[in-house]
Amino acid sequence: MELSRPSLVSICNGDECAFLSWSSVINATQYEVEVKHNNTGVTTLYCTTSTSFLITKLENGEFYIVQVTALNNTERSESSIGVMLKPKLRQSLSKLFARSTEQPGRIRLQWTSTPTDCGFQIERCNIGNTSGYKRIAWLPFNNIMVYEDQTDCLPECLCPGHYYTVAFRDTAWSSGAGVLSRDSSYGTSNATIIHIIKVRVRPRETICQLETSDEVLIGDFLTDVWLKSGLDQPSNHYYLMFAGQELNLDETIRNSGLLDAVGCNDENCPELRLKLLYKLDESAHLATNIVLTSLEELVYKDVFEISYCPTQQQIMPEILEPLVKRINENKSQSLKYSSNLISMPVFTKQVIDELPSLYVTVPLKLTEFDSNEFLQCLAKDLEIDRNDMFLMNVQEGSTKYQIKFKTKISLCLEKMKKIAEKIKVIVLPSSKSAEFIARQKSLGNIEEIPRIDIKLDDVAENADSVLAKTLASDDIDATLAIMQRPAIVDPPIWEYLTQKSRKISSGILHAFQTSTVEYVIESMSLVHNEELYHKYNNYAVEGEEAILFHGTKTDYLDDIFSTNFKTFYTSGSHHITDSGWYGQGTYFSSSPKYCASYAGSSYNSITYLICSLVKLGKVYHVKDMLYQGKPMRSDADTHYVKVDTSGSPTNAKHSFFEEFVIKKSDQILPLYLVGLRRIHRFVLWRDAKINNSENGTLFNQMKQRYSFNVYGSETSLEALTILRCKLADSFMQCVVVTNGADNGENFAQECRNIRPLVPIIVFCANVDYHKQWAENISGSDQPQIQVTGNSSVVFTFISTNFPSGDVPDKN
């Protein structure tokens, strides 16, 4: 039986050490832990029969890449996904509390720790002699995290008190070594103020009450909540939210502002939440039919599942190889860059869906004929160029094509009428397409000449004016080129692309949920270019890697993908959009929102985000505009600058954006191309159970129904935060859907306080009860709040309140 790949469950950095644990692998007899220094490449291997390991003798402040491999006598598994470690001074793997008991001289110790099967050792010293730590107990079991110590600190004695430490038990350590929590332990002679804080555990909808103190780190406090709540997933899958902000794990209780939570009622207390990335794994309707809101700070590396120093398999998995081959054989080459793109599912209705489609059924298996040769014949029958046709979908059995045309054809009523006439003769034996089928018989590929079935969508008289107002023709053609799918996609490949698209969609749209500008994803593609990968992989530069974004327009795509951004810093190139405020190079940002703003956006164009993995190398921090229009520093690979919303340098500690100026194109590996279309409407759906899987059926009815985002919020706080941001634009349209429970009345009133005329519908089970307060909120000059228990009524309400067209009239 083949050994499965271990999955890392917990990773914790310590002082000159790090601890990791992983999932057990069936039939594995031992595990190999590989620790690689990120800069020097020096690799150390360890073997263990346990599913956890404490790595020692690490250098604080240095980065290490760690992977785990399962082994037995005959087999070796694929290594786990590499993770980055960075130990640092005075960082604790365990958190220890010490307090006096009612019995004189007896001290009760209690601690929280990373899960381990190593056991623990307890050490003690006098406050006046911190170098004299001695082991006082060995606890062999990992589930024992309490110990009572009888000391000589009696009232009649002059003992100054004691410090305690807790460390993982390891026979290789001598007494007093491996002390990990010395600086965060509490002596019996020092008074520690204990606070009681309530935390709502959102995954369980329960309240957890804990004791803590000022200097406890948020990360340790989170672990305490996690342990007490008995949650299923690892602790690093959760985060703490309070007062509308995600709390920093490295801050103390005092500095984070969490002391304000002392005495809070259940409604306003901090919340422990499952990270967005892991919610997506639980509910299939999230990121497909609904955009789940979250105020957490996303780590794009984790959301996009891209490891640093990736292998080619991680960037371009083998599962895609058959699809890539078929795509390159049949894709329209009207745009050069599209040859390296694999289209991915988009979960809202697209502008190109409004274009008429030609459906052609050839009663042959795709393996029985040359698809591209047949399409050449079809183009001749229609008297158009083959590159003016885009294969949007191919189905197996009798080969079925869905074809769309460039806008110069599809938005021209006369040309579409001509095509409608031409398809009547394609079924005749004299057509080029029929002759092609006949040749297959003479070649022995088929036994009889089958009939071609062909159908064209009805062409609307005003389609050209409506679509032209929505998007420019060049943008529509580019979207067709990017989203064409000229090959049968096998179910495993489609599932891979769907899940990848869900993660990317969540990461991108998350950046715009608190923006006054609203976008929908119009197109999405995975970049598949082996040549670029090898150049990137072979480019020797020391330093960190980062997931960064570049914003651009349709006009620049060909040059960007044909030269991998080289035209943006080549001297004298007319493609440079400006002289370079912070040096001549290619500009990236860590913020999709900022990239979209500097790329410029309008209601009838597409803004593209190119998500890339970038080797930063040696980074020089720019603080002014002395490098405007000038070459970058010779000793730097990247210029880094903090900027405000206008792109000017700033020294702000909060609310700033990051710009990265990259010197060489080989530092850049494009991963995804995402097309954004600006719109002026959205739906906000508030329900505490929005992410429950049983809601999937309800939201599945919305799939492909709307060409705007439906934001789903679990809390009123998140929903109102989004509403205030979006409705700051007076032209923005919104429909609010809410459940009646969870103080729905107060939420509806707050929505009307933000915009008195905002349409609201209450979707609930107890219709009669909620109608009473809904009528009270609706004033004579405000629209009536509707209440229903029928989902169809909700969808009708949304459609009724959004007039046709996506472009606001600002005249």
N, C-alpha and C positions, 0 to 999 in steps of 0.2 A: 504494500500500500504506500503510495507516494506521500511523503511528509508535507503537510501544509506549512505555509509561511507564518512564523510567529507575528503576533500583533502587539506592539508596545502598549501597555496599559497605563503606566505611571512613570513619569520622568521628573526627578527633583534634583536641582543643583544644590550643593553644599559648599563648605569651606575646604578647598583643595580636594573635593570629592564630589561624586554624584551617585544617585541611586536610581535604578530603573527596574521595572517589573514588566512581565509580558505574559501573554496567554499561553496556557499549556497546549502542547501539540501531541496529538495521539500517536503512539508508537515511538516517540522520541525518547532516547535514553540519556541525552545530555544536550547542552546548549553551548554554542560558541559566541562569545561577546567580543566584537571587534571595535576597538577604540582608535580612531584616526585623528591625529592633530590636523586641524584644517589648514594651517599655514605650511608646516614643515612636511606634512604627509607621513610622518612617522606613525606606524601602526602597531598596536599591542593587542594580542589575542588572549582571552581568558576562557576557561572552560568551567562549567558548573552543571550540576544535576538539578539545581533549583530553578524556579521561575522568577527569581529576582537576584540582583547582584549589586554590590556596593563597589564602585570604582574609586580607588584611592590614588594618591600621588599625582593628582592633576594640578596644573598651574592656574591660579586664579586669574580671571580676565581673558583667558584664552578659549578659543572655540574648538570643540571636538565633535566629530561625527561618529555616531554609534549605531551599529546594526547588530541584530541577533539572528543566528542561524540554528535551526534544529538539526540534530544528528542522531543516527543510530549506527549499528555495525555495518550497514550496507548502503545507507542513503543519506543524502544531505539536502535539506530544504532550500528553497529560495530565501535569501536574506530578507529581513524585515525592512520596511521603508526607513531610510536613514533619518535620524533626528539630530539636532544640534544641541550640544551642551555647552554651558558657560559657567563654571564655578566662580564664586566670588568670596571675598573676605567676609567673615563673620556671618555667613549665610547658614541658617540652621535647617537641618533635615527633620528635627523634632522640636516640639514646643512644650516646655515644661513649666508647670505651676507648682509652687510650694506654699503651704499655709499651715499655721498652727492648728492643732485640734484641741478639744476640751481637756484632754489628758496632758499634764505638764511634760514638756520635753519631747512630745511626740509630734512629728511633722508628717503631713499627708502630701505625697507627691502624686500628681496626675499629669499625663502628657498625651499629646496627639502625635501621630507619626505616619510617615509613608508606610503602606502595607509591606511587611517583610516576613520571611520565615527564619530570619537570623536570630531573633530574640533580642533582648536589651540588656545593657549593663548600667548600673547606677553608680555614680561616683559622688564623693562629698569632700569638701575642704572647709577649714575655718575661714571666715571672712578676712582675717588678718594674714592669712597665708595661702594665697590663691595658687601657689606653685605646688602645694601639697595635696593634690587630689588623690583620694584612695577609693578603690572599688569597695562598695559596701553590699552589693547584691548583683546576682546574675539571674535574669528571668528568661527561661528558655523558650517561652511561648509568645507569639506575636500578638495574641489577643489579650494579654495582660498589660494594661497601661496605667496601673495604679500601684503605689507602694507606700507603706507607712514606715518611717524610720524613727527609732527611739534614740534620741540624742541626750547629751548631758546639759542641755540648755534649760536648767531648772531655775526657778525664780531666785534661789539663794546663791546661784553661781554667777561668775563674771564672764561667762561665755559670750563672745560678741555675735554669735550666730554662724550660720553656715551657708555656703553656696552648694548647689547641686547641679549635676549634669546627667543627661541621659544620652546614650550612644548605642548604635547597633552592636550587638554582641558578635565578636569575631575572634577566634582563637589566635589569630596572627597579631592581634593588638596587645600591647602591654598595658599595664595599669596606668591610667591617666592619659593614654593616647586616644586620638579620635574624638576629642571633646567637641561637640558640634553646637551646643546650645549654652555655653558658659556665659556669654554676654547677654543672653536673654532669660537667664534663670533668675529666680527671686530669692534673696536671703531671708531668713526668719527675722532678722533684726530690722529689715526695711519694710515699712507699711506699704502695701499695694492696694490701690483703690479698685474694687471689683464692681463692674457695671453689669447690669442685666439687660440684654438686648433681645427683642423678638425679631424673628426672621420668618417671612412667609416662604415656604418651600413650594415654589410654583408647580413643579412636576407632580407633587402629591396633594396640592391645595391644603396644606397643613401649616400650623404655626409652630415653630421651633424656638424655644427660649434657652439662651445660653449665658453663662457668666464669662466675662472677659475683662481686660484691663487696657490702659491707655497705650502701652507700647507693643501690644500684640500686632503682628502684621495682618493685613487683610487676607493674604493668602493662607495664613494659619487659621484665621477665624473662619474662612470659607471651608477649610478642611474639617474644622470642628463641627460645623453645621452638617457637612456631608456625612461625617461619621455618625452623628446622632440621628440623622434622618434615615440612614440605611438605604441610600439611593443605589440604583442598579449600576449606573455607569460610573467610570472613573472620575475622581474629583476634578481633574483638569478639563472635563467636559462641561463644567458649570462656571458661572460668573455671578458676582453680586451687583445688584442694582439698587441705588438709593437716591431719592430726590431727582430722578430723571437722568442720572449719570451712572456709568459703569465705574466701579471702584477699582483703583489701582492695587494690584496684589502686593506690590512692594512698599506701599505706604502703611503707616501705623493707624490704629483705630483713631487716635487723636488727630493726626494730620489729615486723614481722609474725610473728616467731618461726620463720621459714623456715630460720634457721641451724641449728635443731635437726634439720633434714633432712640435714645434712652427715654422711656416713658411714652413712646409713640403708640397709638392705637393700632389695631390689626390692619386697618385699611392703609395706613401711611408708613408701615414698617418696611425695612429693607426686604428685598426679594432675592432668593437664590433661584437662578434660571438656568435651564439647559441652553447651551450655545446654539446659535442658529444652524451651524453646520450639522449638528447631531439631530436637531429637530427635522431636518430634511430627510434624514434616514428613517424617521419614524412615520412620516405622513407623506404619501405620494402626491397629494394635491397641492402641497406647498411648493412654490416656485414654478408650478405649471399653470394652475388655475387661479392662484392667489399669491400675492407678494406679502409674506409675513414680515411685519415691522419688527425692528429690534434696535434699541439704542446702544447696543454693545459696539465696541471697536473691533472690526473684523481684521483678521490676519489673512491676507489674500493667499499666502503660501499654503495655509491650512485649508481654506475654503476651496481653492482650485486644485488642491491635492498635488502640488508641485514641490518636490524636495529640492534642496540646494545640491549642486553638483549632480544633476540627474543623469541617469543612463539614457541611451537612445530608446530603450524599451519603455521607460517611463514617459518620455516625451511623445514618441511615435510607436505605440504598442503594436505588436504583431497582429492583433485582431483586426487592425485597419488595413493591412497590406492588400488583401483581395479587393477591397472596396477602392483603394487608391488606384490600383491597376485598371479596374473597369471604368472609373471616372475619367482617367486620362485618355482612354480610348474613345470616349463618346462625348466629351465635354465640348461645348462651343468655345472657341478660342477668340471671341470678339474682344475680350479683355485679357491682357497677358497675365496679370497677377492671379487670375482665378484658377490657373492650372495647379497652384500649390495649396488650394483651399478645399476643405471638406465641409460642406454645409451641415449645420446642426439644427435640431428642432427649435422653433420659436413658438412661444405659447400664447401669443395674442394674435388677433386677426391682423394680417399685413395689408399694406396698400396694394401689393402685387396680386393679392387675392381678388381684387376688383377687376383685374384685367381678364379679358376673355381667354379661355383655354381651348385648345384643340385636342380631342381625345381620339387616339388611333389604336385600334386593336389588330395586331397581326397574329393570326392563328398559328404561330410557330413558337417553339421554345427559343429563348434568347441564345442558347448554345448552338442553334441550328443555322444561324445566319449572322452576317456582319451588320451589327446595328447601325454603325456610322455610315456604311454604304447605303443602307436602306433610307436613312434620313437625308442623305444627299439626293437620292431619287425623289423623295417626298418634296424636298425644297424645289427641285426642278418642276415638279407637277404644279406646285403653288406659285411658281415664277418669283421666288424670293431667294435671297442668299442663305446658305446653310447657317452662317454665323448670326443671322437675325432670328434664329430659333433657339429656344432654351428648353432642354429636357428637365422638367421640374419633378417628375416622378416616373418610375418604371415599376410595373408589377409583373410577377412571373405567372406561369401557366401559359395561356395564350398571351404573348407579350403585349402589354398595354402601356402606351405612352401618354403622359400629360405634357403638352407643349404650350409654351407661351412665346410671344413675339416681342421684339423690340418696340419701343413706344412709337417709332416712326411708322410702324405698321398698326399696332394695336390701338393707338389713339387716333388713327386716321380712318374715319368711317368708310370712305370710298375703298380703301385698300382691304379693309375687313370684309366688305361686301363682295369684293373680287375673290377673296379667299373662299368665302361661302359658296360662290359659284364653282370655283375650281374643284372643291372636294367632291362635287357631284360626279366628276369624271374619273376620279382616282380609282374608283372601284372597277372601272372598265379595263379590259385586257390591254388596251392601247396605252395606258398610263405607264410612266416610268416605274412607279411603285409596283404595279402589277407585273410588269416585265421582270423586275427584280425577283419577285416571288416565283415566277415561272422558271427563272434560271436555277433556283434552288432545286426544282424538280429534275431538271436536266442533269444536275450534279448528283442526283440521287439522295439529296438531303430530305426530300419530302415525296410522298406518293401521289398527291394530287394538288392542284392549284386551289388553295383556299381563298375565300373572299375577305378583303380588307374591310373592316368596319371603321367608320370615321364620323365624328360628330363635332360640331363647333358650338360653343356657348352663344347665346343670344347677345348681340352687340347693342348696348344702350346708345341712344341718339346723343346724349349729353355726356357720355363717359369721358371724352377728351377734356372737356372744360372742368369737370369735377376733379379728375385725377391731376390735371395740370395745376390746379389750385392747391392740392394736397402736397405734391412733390414735383420737383423739376424733372424733365425727361431723362437727363443724364443720371440722376440719382435713382430713378426707377430702373433704368437699364443696368446700372451697377448692381442694384439689389438682385435683379434677375440673374446676373452672372454669378454673384456670390452664392445665391441660394439654390442654383440649379443642382439637381441630384440625378445625374444621367446613368444610374446603375441601380440594380436591385440591391437593397440593403438587407442583409440577413438579420434575423431577430436578435442574435447576441450583439451584433454591431450596433443595431438601432438602440438597444437598451443601453449600451455603453455611451453612445452619443447623447441620449436623452438625459442620463444621469449627469454627464459632464455639463450639459447645457443648463440643467437645474442649478448646479453649483455656481456656474459663471453668471447666470441671470441674477441669482440671489446677491452675489458680491457686487455686481454693477448697480443694480437698482437700489441696493441698500445705501449707496453713496448719495442718491438723489431724494431719499424719502424726507429729508429735512431741508430741501432746497425749494426756492420759489419757482424754479424751472422744473417742468415735468417732461419726462421722456418715456417712450416705449422702445423696446428692442425690436427693430425692424429686420435685422439680419444678424446671423452669428455663424462664424466659421472657425474651424480648427486649422492652423497653419501646419502643413506637412511638407517639410523641406529638409531632406537629409544633408544636402550640401551646407546649408546654414548651420545645422547642428554640429557638424564636424568642425567647421571653422570656429564656432563658439567654444566647443569642447577643447580644441587644441590651442586656443588663445591663452597664453600664459600670463596671468596677472594675479597678484596676491590681493586678498581683501574679501569683503563680503559680497554676496549676491542679493538681489532684491527683485521683487515683482513690481514693475513700474508700468505706467500708461503713457501713451502718446496720442494726442488728439489731432485729427486732420480731416480733410474734406475729400470728396470723390476725385477731384482733379489731381491729387498727389499720390493716389494709391499705386498707379503703375510704376512711378519712379521709386517709391519707397520699397516696393516688393522686388523690383528688378535690380536694385542696387543695395538693398538692405540699409536704407537711410543715408547712403553716402552723399546723395545730392544735397543734403541739408547742411553739410559743412565743407563741401568742395568749394574752393575759392573761385569766385566769379560765377557760380551757378545761379541761374535765374530762378531756381526753385526755392532758394532761401526766402522764408517768409519775412524775416527782418534781419538786422545785422547781428543779432545775438546780444541780449542785454548783459549776460553774465559769461560771455565767451563764445567763440565759434565752435559749435558742436550740435549734437542732436539733443533736443530737450524732452525730458520725461518728467513725470510727477507721480507721487504715490497716491494721488487723489483723482479718481475718475471725474469727479465733479469739477475740479479745477481744470483738468484737460479739456473737458467739453466747453468750458467758458472761454479758454484762450483760443480754441479752434474756431469759435464763433458758431452760432446756431440761429436758424430762422425757422419759420413754420413750414417752409416748402423745400427744405433740404435735409440731407442726412449728415450727421456728425459721426465720424468713425473713431473708435478707441482701439488702439493696437496694444494689447496686453503682452508684455515681453518679460523674459527673464534676463536680467542685466548684471554683468560683472562690474562692480564699482571700482575695484582696484584701489589705488591710492586716491583718497578723497581730499580735496582742498575746500575749506569752508569760505565762501564768498560772502562778504557783509555789505558790499556797496556795488556801484556800477562802474568800477575802474576797468573792468574787462569788456565793456560794451564794444562790440564790433572788432574785438582783438582776439588773437589766438589764445587758446587755453595755456595754462602753465605747463612748462615742459616736464616738470616733475610730478604732474597729476594726471590721473586717468579720468577723473570725474570732478566737476565743480558742483558744490552743493550750496544751496541758499534757501533760507526761510523767507517766504514772501506773503504779502497780504492779498486780498481779493483782486487788487489791481495789478498784481505782479511785481510790486515794488518791494525792496528789501525791508525786513522787519526784525525787531528783536523780541517780539512777543513770545511769551512762554506758552500761551494757549491760543487757539483759534487762528492758526497760521497754516499755510500750505508749504509743501516742499517741492523745489525744482532741482533736477539733476541734469547737468550738461555732460553728455557722454562723448568722449574723444573719438573712439574708433568703432566702426560698424561691427567688427568681430566681437565686441563686448556685448552685442545685442542678439538675443534669440527670440524672434516673434513667436508667440504662442497662439493667440486668438485675435480675431478681427470681429468687432462688435459694432453694428450700425445702429445709431440712435436717432429716432425721429421725435421732434419736439411737438407736444400736443398741449391742450389747455383744459383737460378734464380728467377726472379720476373718481373712483368709488372708494369710500372709507367704510370698512365693515368691522365693527367692534363686537367681539364676543370672547369671553374668557376661554372658551373651548374651541377657538378657531382652528387650532392645529390638531385637534383630535381626528383620528383616521376616519371615524364615522361621518365626518363632515365631507369626506371626499366625494361621495355620491352627489351631494348638493352642489358643490362647486364644480363638479365635472360638467354640469349643465351649462356652465359659463364658458367652457373651453371653445375657442374659435368664435365666440359670440360677439366679443367686444374688442375694439382696437384701442383700448386704454387699460391702465393698470387698476387692479382691485387690491387695495391694501387691507390686509387683515391684522387687527390689533387685539392683543389679549387683554390690554388694560386701557382704562380711560386716559391715563397719563400719556401713554404713547400716542393714542389716537388724537388727543387734543394738541400734542406737540406738532404732529404732522399737519393737522388742520390749520394751526396758526401760521406755520411756515408757508404752506401752499396758497392759502387764501389771502396772503399779503399781496398777491397779484390780483387786482380787481377783476381781471378778465378770466381768471381761473374758475372753472365750473366743477362742482362736486355734488355727489349724492352720498348721504350718510345712511348706513344700515346698521342697526344696533339690536341686540337682544334686550329684553325687558329687565332681566335680572341684573345683578352686579351694579345696582344703583343706576339703572338705565334712565330714570327720570332726571337725575342730576346731570348725567352726561348729555342728554338731549338739550337741557337748558344751557349748558356751557357751549354747546355747538351753536345755538342761536345767539349767544352773547358774542361769539366770534363773527358770525355773519347771520343777521336776522332772517334772511330769506333762503338759507340753505335748506334744500329738500331733505327730509328725514323720514325714514320708514322703520317701524319696529317689527322685527320678525321674531315671534314668540309663540309659546303654547297657550298661555293664559291671555287671550285676546281681550276679553271683556274688562279684566282688571287694568291692563295697561292702557286701554282706551281712555280711562278716566283721567289719568294724569296727562296723557297726550293732548287731550282737549283743553286742559287748563294752561298748558305751555303755549299753545298756538293762539296768538293774539288776533285781533280783527284785521291787522295789516300784515300778517304773516301767513304763509301757506300752512294748511292743516298737516299735522304729523299723522301719517297713516300707520295703522296697526294691522298686521295680518299674520296668519299661521301658514300661509300658502306660498311656497317658493316662487311659483309662476307669477304671482302678484308682485313679488319683489323685482323680478326681472323686467316685468312690464313697467313698473314704476321707474326703474333706472332708464330704460329706453325712452320713456315719455319725457323725462326731465332733461335729456340730452338731445337737442335738435341735431339734424343731419349736418355733416361736415365737421371737420376737425380744426379749422382755422378761425380764430376769433376775429370779429369785425372791430377793428380799433379806430375806425374813422369816425 
